[in-house]
Amino acid sequence: MPLLRAEHLSIRYPSRHAVSDFSMDVSKGECLCLMGASGSGKTSILRALAGLQPIESGKIILEGTDITDAPPSSRGMAMVFQNMALFPHTRIKDNITYGLSALGWSKQKIQNRLDEVSEKLKIQDVLNRYPGACSGGQKQRAGIARALIRDPRILLLDEPFSSLDLNLKEELLEELSVLQREKEMTMIYVTHDRHEAESVSDRVILLKDGTKLADTTMQNLYEAPDTLEIVRCLGSAMDSIEVRADHGILISENGAVTLKAPVEDGEYTAVFSRKIKGEKDKASFLLYDSYGKLVFRKNE
């Protein structure tokens, strides 16, 4: 049984249908990325899972229990927001521990957990500062610490590092990935950036216009995307040219011979995928017919 299951979720806003008939499973200890461009529905899904976004139809099931109508506080999930949502006039340590006394936690338990998460996230030296006196990376670590201190069953992250510079982003992604593996945390991570998905995901769901295009690993997405629509969503990870097949010889628009492929004569799109960063996987040559369906693949 999966830890979390979403069944046929649909989400509608007054002006548009944000998500249509979306289903997924998440296993315990897995990091699942919801990836897609702005408006693809990924944040709407994340907020629905957290209980912050009403759904039009569908079910959300956590460990076999239907939590579709359960309040956010009873779902055992914690969310890290893109804007960090820290209280500006409250010290970092109080931001992190906010609300725990009301849950019946003792001062000692709160202090023990604060010590633990602040050490893990390397923010012991900023606990007495206010957010305005902290760097972007320190504030984002504090936002993650606030989510982790409750020891949630599932950690939800909504593009948490999108506002950071590249070097800091890569540093925090690596730290988060190590922490996730060490604690065997279950995470659902929203991003529009395929490099982030490469860094942290065990599996990725690719979304477009509120529908699921693919549910696989980043490696499989690069090596053999099922449709040309998926290729286009991956953007600069893929290079493509239009070709014509003539007796198994592929000829490009400028008349140059490219490759051979055992396909019928006709028009095709040839795609050259790039290697995944840090992986040993070979790049792939892919061929799509006029309907956008993958008809031939060769690893280079």
Backbone hydrogen bonds in HBPLUS format (Angstrom, degrees):
<---DONOR---> <-ACCEPTOR-->    atom                        ^
c    i                          cat <-CA-CA->   ^        H-A-AA   ^      H-
h    n   atom  resd res      DA  || num        DHA   H-A  angle D-A-AA Bond
n    s   type  num  typ     dist DA aas  dist angle  dist       angle   num
A0003-LEU N   A0026-VAL O   2.95 MM  23  5.89 126.3  2.24 141.1 155.9     1
A0063-GLU N   A0003-LEU O   2.75 MM  60  4.94 160.2  1.78 145.9 151.8     2
A0004-LEU N   A0026-VAL O   3.14 MM  22  5.12 165.6  2.16 146.4 149.6     3
A0026-VAL N   A0004-LEU O   2.85 MM  22  5.12 149.2  1.94 155.2 155.0     4
A0005-ARG N   A0061-ILE O   2.79 MM  56  5.06 150.1  1.87 151.1 158.6     5
A0061-ILE N   A0005-ARG O   2.77 MM  56  5.06 172.0  1.78 158.7 161.5     6
A0006-ALA N   A0024-MET O   2.88 MM  18  5.22 166.6  1.89 153.1 157.4     7
A0024-MET N   A0006-ALA O   2.97 MM  18  5.22 151.0  2.05 136.6 140.9     8
A0007-GLU N   A0059-LYS O   2.85 MM  52  5.07 170.4  1.86 149.7 152.2     9
A0059-LYS N   A0007-GLU O   2.99 MM  52  5.07 152.1  2.07 137.4 146.3    10
A0009-LEU N   A0022-PHE O   2.70 MM  13  4.77 159.5  1.74 143.3 136.0    11
A0022-PHE N   A0009-LEU O   2.85 MM  13  4.77 167.6  1.86 133.6 135.4    12
A0010-SER N   A0057-SER O   3.02 MM  47  5.26 147.7  2.13 145.0 140.5    13
A0056-GLU N   A0010-SER O   2.71 MM  46  5.36 149.3  1.80 148.4 156.2    14
A0057-SER N   A0010-SER O   3.40 MM  47  5.26 152.7  2.48 132.6 133.7    15
A0011-ILE N   A0019-VAL O   2.96 MM   8  4.86 152.5  2.04 123.7 130.3    16
A0018-ALA N   A0011-ILE O   2.81 MM   7  5.46 129.2  2.07 141.1 156.5    17
A0019-VAL N   A0011-ILE O   3.13 MM   8  4.86 160.5  2.17 137.0 138.2    18
A0013-TYR N   A0016-ARG O   2.76 MM   3  5.24 160.9  1.79 172.4 178.2    19
A0016-ARG N   A0013-TYR O   3.23 MM   3  5.24 139.9  2.40 100.8 111.9    20
A0020-SER N   A0210-GLY O   2.94 MM 190  5.66 169.1  1.95 141.7 139.6    21
A0030-GLU N   A0027-SER O   3.20 MM   3  5.51 155.5  2.26 133.8 131.4    22
A0187-MET N   A0030-GLU O   2.89 MM 157  6.32 160.0  1.93 148.4 154.8    23
A0202-ASP N   A0031-CYS O   2.80 MM 171  5.31 177.0  1.81 151.1 152.1    24
A0203-ARG N   A0031-CYS O   3.41 MM 172  6.77 153.3  2.48 155.6 156.2    25
A0032-LEU N   A0187-MET O   2.88 MM 155  6.22 161.6  1.92 158.9 155.5    26
A0189-TYR N   A0032-LEU O   2.81 MM 157  6.16 159.2  1.85 153.6 160.8    27
A0033-CYS N   A0203-ARG O   2.93 MM 170  6.35 162.9  1.96 152.5 157.7    28
A0205-ILE N   A0033-CYS O   2.79 MM 172  6.17 163.8  1.81 170.8 176.3    29
A0034-LEU N   A0189-TYR O   2.88 MM 155  6.14 151.2  1.96 137.7 146.6    30
A0191-THR N   A0034-LEU O   3.05 MM 157  6.37 161.4  2.08 158.5 159.5    31
A0035-MET N   A0205-ILE O   2.91 MM 170  6.08 169.6  1.93 158.6 162.1    32
A0207-LEU N   A0035-MET O   2.81 MM 172  6.07 161.7  1.84 165.3 170.3    33
A0036-GLY N   A0191-THR O   3.24 MM 155  6.81 144.7  2.37 141.0 151.2    34
A0040-SER N   A0037-ALA O   3.07 MM   3  5.57 143.9  2.20 143.8 140.8    35
A0210-GLY N   A0040-SER O   2.81 MM 170  5.01 137.6  1.99 115.2 121.7    36
A0045-ILE N   A0041-GLY O   3.05 MM   4  6.25 154.4  2.11 150.8 156.9    37
A0046-LEU N   A0042-LYS O   3.09 MM   4  6.37 161.1  2.13 145.1 150.1    38
A0047-ARG N   A0043-THR O   2.92 MM   4  6.11 165.6  1.94 154.5 157.7    39
A0048-ALA N   A0044-SER O   2.97 MM   4  6.12 147.1  2.08 140.6 150.0    40
A0049-LEU N   A0045-ILE O   2.96 MM   4  6.24 156.2  2.01 153.2 159.0    41
A0050-ALA N   A0046-LEU O   3.10 MM   4  6.40 149.2  2.20 143.7 152.1    42
A0052-LEU N   A0047-ARG O   2.78 MM   5  5.00 147.1  1.88 162.4 156.6    43
A0051-GLY N   A0048-ALA O   3.08 MM   3  5.02 147.1  2.19  97.6 107.7    44
A0067-ILE N   A0060-ILE O   2.83 MM   7  5.67 158.1  1.88 157.5 164.9    45
A0062-LEU N   A0065-THR O   2.84 MM   3  5.22 153.8  1.91 156.3 150.4    46
A0065-THR N   A0062-LEU O   2.93 MM   3  5.22 166.6  1.95 117.2 121.0    47
A0070-ALA N   A0067-ILE O   3.00 MM   3  4.87 159.4  2.04 105.1 111.8    48
A0074-SER N   A0071-PRO O   3.10 MM   3  5.73 158.0  2.15 119.8 125.9    49
A0075-ARG N   A0072-PRO O   3.26 MM   3  5.52 172.1  2.27 115.8 117.3    50
A0153-ARG N   A0076-GLY O   2.74 MM  77  5.39 140.5  1.89 145.2 157.9    51
A0078-ALA N   A0154-ILE O   3.14 MM  76  6.65 152.1  2.23 160.4 167.9    52
A0156-LEU N   A0078-ALA O   2.78 MM  78  5.98 175.9  1.78 167.4 168.1    53
A0080-VAL N   A0156-LEU O   2.74 MM  76  6.16 153.6  1.80 156.9 165.8    54
A0158-ASP N   A0080-VAL O   2.94 MM  78  6.17 173.6  1.95 174.4 174.0    55
A0084-MET N   A0081-PHE O   3.19 MM   3  5.01 161.2  2.23 102.2 106.8    56
A0090-THR N   A0087-PHE O   3.29 MM   3  5.50 155.1  2.35 119.1 117.5    57
A0094-ASP N   A0091-ARG O   3.01 MM   3  5.30 122.1  2.36 103.4 118.1    58
A0095-ASN N   A0091-ARG O   2.86 MM   4  6.20 145.4  1.98 152.7 164.1    59
A0092-ILE N   A0129-ARG O   2.79 MM  37  5.89 155.7  1.85 174.3 177.2    60
A0095-ASN N   A0092-ILE O   3.12 MM   3  4.97 120.5  2.49  92.4 107.7    61
A0096-ILE N   A0092-ILE O   2.96 MM   4  6.23 158.0  2.01 154.0 159.3    62
A0093-LYS N   A0127-LEU O   2.88 MM  34  4.66 156.4  1.93 144.2 136.4    63
A0097-THR N   A0093-LYS O   3.10 MM   4  6.28 151.9  2.18 139.0 146.0    64
A0100-LEU N   A0097-THR O   3.16 MM   3  5.80 168.7  2.18 141.6 142.5    65
A0103-LEU N   A0100-LEU O   3.06 MM   3  5.09 139.7  2.23  96.4 108.3    66
A0105-TRP N   A0100-LEU O   3.23 MM   5  5.75 160.0  2.27 153.0 148.4    67
A0104-GLY N   A0101-SER O   2.94 MM   3  5.21 159.5  1.98 109.8 115.5    68
A0110-ILE N   A0106-SER O   2.98 MM   4  6.23 163.2  2.01 153.6 158.3    69
A0111-GLN N   A0107-LYS O   2.94 MM   4  6.11 159.8  1.98 144.9 150.6    70
A0112-ASN N   A0108-GLN O   2.87 MM   4  6.05 159.6  1.91 148.7 154.6    71
A0113-ARG N   A0109-LYS O   3.00 MM   4  6.19 165.3  2.02 150.8 154.3    72
A0114-LEU N   A0110-ILE O   2.87 MM   4  6.02 154.5  1.93 147.7 155.7    73
A0115-ASP N   A0111-GLN O   2.88 MM   4  6.06 161.7  1.91 150.7 155.1    74
A0116-GLU N   A0112-ASN O   3.06 MM   4  6.27 155.1  2.12 142.9 149.8    75
A0117-VAL N   A0113-ARG O   2.96 MM   4  6.18 174.5  1.96 158.9 158.4    76
A0118-SER N   A0114-LEU O   2.96 MM   4  5.87 158.7  2.01 147.6 154.4    77
A0119-GLU N   A0115-ASP O   3.13 MM   4  6.09 148.3  2.24 137.1 144.7    78
A0120-LYS N   A0116-GLU O   3.07 MM   4  6.30 161.0  2.11 146.5 152.0    79
A0121-LEU N   A0117-VAL O   2.98 MM   4  6.10 152.2  2.06 144.8 151.6    80
A0123-ILE N   A0118-SER O   2.94 MM   5  5.13 166.9  1.95 146.8 151.1    81
A0122-LYS N   A0119-GLU O   3.25 MM   3  4.99 162.4  2.28  98.8 103.9    82
A0126-VAL N   A0123-ILE O   3.12 MM   3  5.50 165.1  2.15 113.8 118.5    83
A0129-ARG N   A0126-VAL O   3.01 MM   3  5.21 161.8  2.04 112.0 117.8    84
A0133-ALA N   A0130-TYR O   2.86 MM   3  5.56 157.9  1.91 126.0 132.9    85
A0134-CYS N   A0131-PRO O   3.02 MM   3  5.23 162.5  2.05 116.5 118.0    86
A0139-LYS N   A0135-SER O   2.96 MM   4  6.23 160.2  2.00 154.0 159.2    87
A0140-GLN N   A0136-GLY O   2.98 MM   4  6.18 151.5  2.07 143.3 151.3    88
A0141-ARG N   A0137-GLY O   2.94 MM   4  6.14 154.2  2.00 145.3 152.3    89
A0142-ALA N   A0138-GLN O   2.95 MM   4  6.18 149.0  2.04 141.7 150.5    90
A0143-GLY N   A0139-LYS O   2.95 MM   4  6.25 148.5  2.05 142.5 150.8    91
A0144-ILE N   A0140-GLN O   3.05 MM   4  6.35 152.9  2.12 146.6 153.1    92
A0145-ALA N   A0141-ARG O   2.83 MM   4  6.08 155.6  1.89 146.9 154.5    93
A0146-ARG N   A0142-ALA O   2.91 MM   4  6.13 155.0  1.97 148.4 154.2    94
A0147-ALA N   A0143-GLY O   3.28 MM   4  6.54 144.1  2.42 135.0 143.6    95
A0147-ALA N   A0144-ILE O   3.11 MM   3  5.14 122.2  2.46  94.7 109.2    96
A0148-LEU N   A0144-ILE O   2.88 MM   4  6.15 157.5  1.93 152.3 159.1    97
A0149-ILE N   A0145-ALA O   2.91 MM   4  5.88 144.3  2.04 152.8 159.5    98
A0151-ASP N   A0148-LEU O   2.80 MM   3  5.17 161.6  1.83 118.4 124.0    99
A0155-LEU N   A0186-THR O   2.88 MM  31  6.26 167.3  1.90 159.6 162.1   100
A0188-ILE N   A0155-LEU O   2.94 MM  33  6.38 155.2  2.01 158.7 163.4   101
A0157-LEU N   A0188-ILE O   2.94 MM  31  6.30 163.2  1.97 162.8 164.2   102
A0190-VAL N   A0157-LEU O   2.78 MM  33  6.04 172.7  1.78 170.3 172.8   103
A0159-GLU N   A0190-VAL O   2.98 MM  31  5.33 142.4  2.12 130.1 137.4   104
A0162-SER N   A0159-GLU O   3.45 MM   3  5.63 174.4  2.46 115.2 115.2   105
A0164-LEU N   A0161-PHE O   3.19 MM   3  5.51 166.4  2.21 114.8 118.9   106
A0169-LYS N   A0165-ASP O   2.86 MM   4  5.98 158.5  1.90 159.0 166.4   107
A0170-GLU N   A0166-LEU O   2.93 MM   4  6.15 162.9  1.96 154.8 158.2   108
A0171-GLU N   A0167-ASN O   3.06 MM   4  6.28 152.4  2.14 142.7 150.4   109
A0172-LEU N   A0168-LEU O   2.95 MM   4  6.18 163.7  1.97 153.6 157.0   110
A0173-LEU N   A0169-LYS O   2.86 MM   4  6.03 155.9  1.91 151.8 159.2   111
A0174-GLU N   A0170-GLU O   3.08 MM   4  6.18 156.2  2.14 142.0 147.6   112
A0175-GLU N   A0171-GLU O   3.05 MM   4  6.33 159.0  2.09 145.6 151.5   113
A0176-LEU N   A0172-LEU O   2.83 MM   4  5.98 162.0  1.86 149.8 154.9   114
A0177-SER N   A0173-LEU O   2.91 MM   4  6.04 158.4  1.95 145.4 151.5   115
A0178-VAL N   A0174-GLU O   2.99 MM   4  6.19 160.0  2.03 150.2 155.0   116
A0179-LEU N   A0175-GLU O   2.94 MM   4  6.13 162.2  1.97 149.3 154.5   117
A0180-GLN N   A0176-LEU O   2.84 MM   4  6.01 156.2  1.90 149.2 156.0   118
A0181-ARG N   A0177-SER O   3.11 MM   4  6.32 155.6  2.17 144.7 150.3   119
A0182-GLU N   A0178-VAL O   2.89 MM   4  6.09 163.3  1.92 152.9 158.1   120
A0183-LYS N   A0179-LEU O   3.00 MM   4  6.05 166.9  2.02 152.3 155.0   121
A0184-GLU N   A0180-GLN O   2.88 MM   4  5.49 110.3  2.38 128.7 144.1   122
A0185-MET N   A0180-GLN O   3.00 MM   5  4.97 144.7  2.13 135.4 144.3   123
A0196-GLU N   A0193-ASP O   3.16 MM   3  5.47 125.8  2.46 103.8 116.0   124
A0197-ALA N   A0193-ASP O   3.23 MM   4  6.63 158.8  2.27 147.8 153.8   125
A0198-GLU N   A0194-ARG O   2.86 MM   4  6.12 151.1  1.95 145.1 152.9   126
A0199-SER N   A0195-HIS O   3.09 MM   4  6.28 147.4  2.20 139.2 147.3   127
A0199-SER N   A0196-GLU O   3.04 MM   3  5.06 117.8  2.45  94.1 109.5   128
A0200-VAL N   A0196-GLU O   3.14 MM   4  6.42 153.5  2.21 157.1 161.9   129
A0201-SER N   A0197-ALA O   3.03 MM   4  5.29 157.1  2.08 140.7 146.7   130
A0204-VAL N   A0216-THR O   2.64 MM  12  5.58 177.0  1.64 175.4 174.4   131
A0216-THR N   A0204-VAL O   3.01 MM  12  5.58 154.4  2.08 162.3 159.2   132
A0206-LEU N   A0214-ALA O   2.93 MM   8  5.14 149.9  2.02 134.6 144.5   133
A0213-LEU N   A0206-LEU O   2.78 MM   7  5.48 167.3  1.80 158.4 162.0   134
A0208-LYS N   A0211-THR O   2.97 MM   3  5.49 158.2  2.01 154.5 161.7   135
A0211-THR N   A0208-LYS O   3.01 MM   3  5.49 160.3  2.05 117.9 124.1   136
A0221-LEU N   A0217-THR O   2.95 MM   4  6.24 151.5  2.03 146.7 155.5   137
A0222-TYR N   A0218-MET O   3.04 MM   4  6.28 155.2  2.10 151.2 155.8   138
A0223-GLU N   A0219-GLN O   2.91 MM   4  6.10 161.7  1.94 151.2 157.2   139
A0224-ALA N   A0220-ASN O   2.92 MM   4  5.69 165.9  1.94 146.3 149.6   140
A0294-LEU N   A0226-ASP O   3.11 MM  68  5.47 150.3  2.20 159.2 151.3   141
A0231-VAL N   A0227-THR O   3.33 MM   4  6.72 157.3  2.39 141.4 147.2   142
A0228-LEU N   A0292-GLY O   2.84 MM  64  4.74 147.8  1.95 131.9 139.2   143
A0232-ARG N   A0228-LEU O   2.99 MM   4  6.27 157.3  2.04 149.1 153.9   144
A0233-CYS N   A0229-GLU O   3.16 MM   4  6.42 145.2  2.28 138.9 148.0   145
A0233-CYS N   A0230-ILE O   3.07 MM   3  5.07 120.3  2.44  95.5 110.8   146
A0234-LEU N   A0230-ILE O   3.12 MM   4  6.44 135.7  2.32 145.7 157.6   147
A0234-LEU N   A0231-VAL O   3.09 MM   3  5.23 133.2  2.32  98.4 111.2   148
A0235-GLY N   A0232-ARG O   3.26 MM   3  5.32 153.6  2.34  99.8 107.6   149
A0237-ALA N   A0234-LEU O   3.27 MM   3  5.73 168.9  2.28 127.6 129.0   150
A0238-MET N   A0235-GLY O   3.11 MM   3  6.08 170.2  2.12 129.8 132.1   151
A0274-ARG N   A0237-ALA O   3.10 MM  37  5.68 143.8  2.23 170.6 172.7   152
A0239-ASP N   A0272-PHE O   3.00 MM  33  5.15 160.1  2.05 138.4 144.8   153
A0272-PHE N   A0239-ASP O   2.68 MM  33  5.15 163.4  1.71 158.7 164.7   154
A0241-ILE N   A0270-ALA O   2.87 MM  29  5.35 151.7  1.95 149.9 159.1   155
A0270-ALA N   A0241-ILE O   2.80 MM  29  5.35 157.2  1.86 175.3 172.2   156
A0243-VAL N   A0268-TYR O   2.92 MM  25  5.33 173.4  1.93 146.7 148.9   157
A0268-TYR N   A0243-VAL O   2.90 MM  25  5.33 169.5  1.91 155.5 154.1   158
A0244-ARG N   A0251-ILE O   2.79 MM   7  5.17 152.3  1.86 142.4 151.3   159
A0251-ILE N   A0244-ARG O   2.84 MM   7  5.17 163.6  1.87 143.7 149.0   160
A0245-ALA N   A0266-GLY O   2.77 MM  21  5.25 167.0  1.78 161.1 163.2   161
A0266-GLY N   A0245-ALA O   3.22 MM  21  5.25 148.0  2.33 126.5 132.1   162
A0246-ASP N   A0249-ILE O   2.81 MM   3  5.13 159.7  1.85 144.0 150.6   163
A0249-ILE N   A0246-ASP O   3.07 MM   3  5.13 162.0  2.11 107.8 112.9   164
A0261-ALA N   A0248-GLY O   2.94 MM  13  5.18 154.6  2.01 137.8 146.1   165
A0250-LEU N   A0259-LEU O   2.83 MM   9  5.39 160.0  1.87 172.5 175.1   166
A0258-THR N   A0250-LEU O   2.90 MM   8  5.63 175.1  1.90 160.7 162.4   167
A0252-SER N   A0256-ALA O   2.89 MM   4  5.43 164.3  1.92 161.3 161.1   168
A0255-GLY N   A0252-SER O   2.94 MM   3  5.28 160.3  1.98 115.3 119.5   169
A0263-VAL N   A0261-ALA O   2.83 MM   2  5.63 133.2  2.04 110.3  95.5   170
A0269-THR N   A0288-TYR O   2.91 MM  19  5.13 156.9  1.96 144.5 151.9   171
A0288-TYR N   A0269-THR O   2.92 MM  19  5.13 160.0  1.96 143.8 150.5   172
A0271-VAL N   A0286-LEU O   2.78 MM  15  4.94 166.8  1.80 147.6 149.9   173
A0286-LEU N   A0271-VAL O   2.79 MM  15  4.94 167.5  1.80 153.7 156.7   174
A0273-SER N   A0284-SER O   2.93 MM  11  5.23 159.6  1.97 151.5 156.8   175
A0279-GLU N   A0276-ILE O   3.05 MM   3  5.37 165.5  2.07 130.9 131.4   176
A0300-GLU N   A0283-ALA O   2.80 MM  17  5.56 170.1  1.81 157.1 160.2   177
A0285-PHE N   A0298-LYS O   2.70 MM  13  5.10 164.2  1.73 153.1 158.9   178
A0298-LYS N   A0285-PHE O   2.83 MM  13  5.10 148.1  1.93 149.6 157.2   179
A0287-LEU N   A0296-PHE O   2.91 MM   9  5.05 146.7  2.03 153.5 150.2   180
A0295-VAL N   A0287-LEU O   2.85 MM   8  5.81 175.6  1.85 164.5 165.9   181
A0289-ASP N   A0293-LYS O   2.99 MM   4  5.55 156.1  2.05 149.4 150.1   182
A0292-GLY N   A0289-ASP O   2.89 MM   3  5.34 163.3  1.92 118.6 122.6   183
